Amino acid sequence: GKFRSGRVDAKPQYAVKYGRVEVRAQMPSQRLTWPAIWMIPPKTVYGPWPRSGEIDIAEVRGGVESNTVFGTIHFGMDWMSHKYIEGDRTAADDL
């Protein structure tokens, strides 16, 4: 089968320097999906991804670990050597 990718940009966009971000979303859990909610800075002052960073608020690896939600912080000099810190919560953890 063919694979497809999509992207939705929120309008209006918001910039958050300090504080808390709350998101309510339903995530599909079908096999071979990888839905995610993530934040990137509005300006890439340190350079292209991942130099300016990325925060994955929620990622679900559908069909593999579909009852687990991952959160990840991406950083580094370039995409080939980028680093990340990841954590997870399962449905049993009372998401």
NORMO-V228048 format. One record per residue. N is the residue number from 1. SS is DSSP state (A for helix, B for strand, O for the rest). PSI is psi in whole degrees, 0 to 359 (none if undefined). NEAR is the number of other ideal C-beta (glycine too) atoms within 8 Angstrom. Layout:
N&SS&PSI&NEAR  N&SS&PSI&NEAR
This chain:
1&O&166&2  2&O&145&3  3&O&144&5  4&O&154&4  5&O&148&4  6&O&165&4  7&O&138&4  8&O&123&4  9&O&130&5  10&O&134&6  11&O&127&4  12&O&158&4  13&O&150&7  14&O&145&5  15&O&130&6  16&O&121&7  17&O&314&4  18&O&155&3  19&O&202&5  20&O&141&3  21&O&126&7  22&O&136&4  23&O&134&7  24&O&124&3  25&O&149&6  26&O&131&3  27&O&132&8  28&O&151&8  29&O&15&9  30&O&153&7  31&O&141&5  32&O&21&7  33&O&156&10  34&O&65&8  35&O&147&9  36&B&151&8  37&B&121&9  38&B&163&9  39&B&137&8  40&B&156&8  41&O&149&9  42&O&335&4  43&O&135&5  44&O&68&9  45&O&337&5  46&O&359&6  47&O&182&5  48&O&170&5  49&O&137&10  50&O&13&13  51&O&321&12  52&O&357&13  53&O&165&11  54&B&139&12  55&B&117&11  56&B&109&13  57&B&318&9  58&B&133&12  59&B&137&13  60&B&125&16  61&B&85&10  62&O&134&13  63&O&340&9  64&O&300&5  65&B&57&7  66&B&351&9  67&B&10&7  68&B&134&11  69&B&129&11  70&B&148&12  71&B&138&13  72&B&143&11  73&B&123&11  74&B&140&13  75&B&170&10  76&O&186&9  77&O&323&6  78&O&171&8  79&O&331&6  80&O&330&4  81&O&22&7  82&O&155&12  83&B&162&8  84&B&156&8  85&B&128&6  86&B&145&8  87&B&165&7  88&B&159&9  89&B&142&8  90&B&168&9  91&A&330&6  92&A&342&5  93&A&11&6  94&O&63&3  95&O&none&6
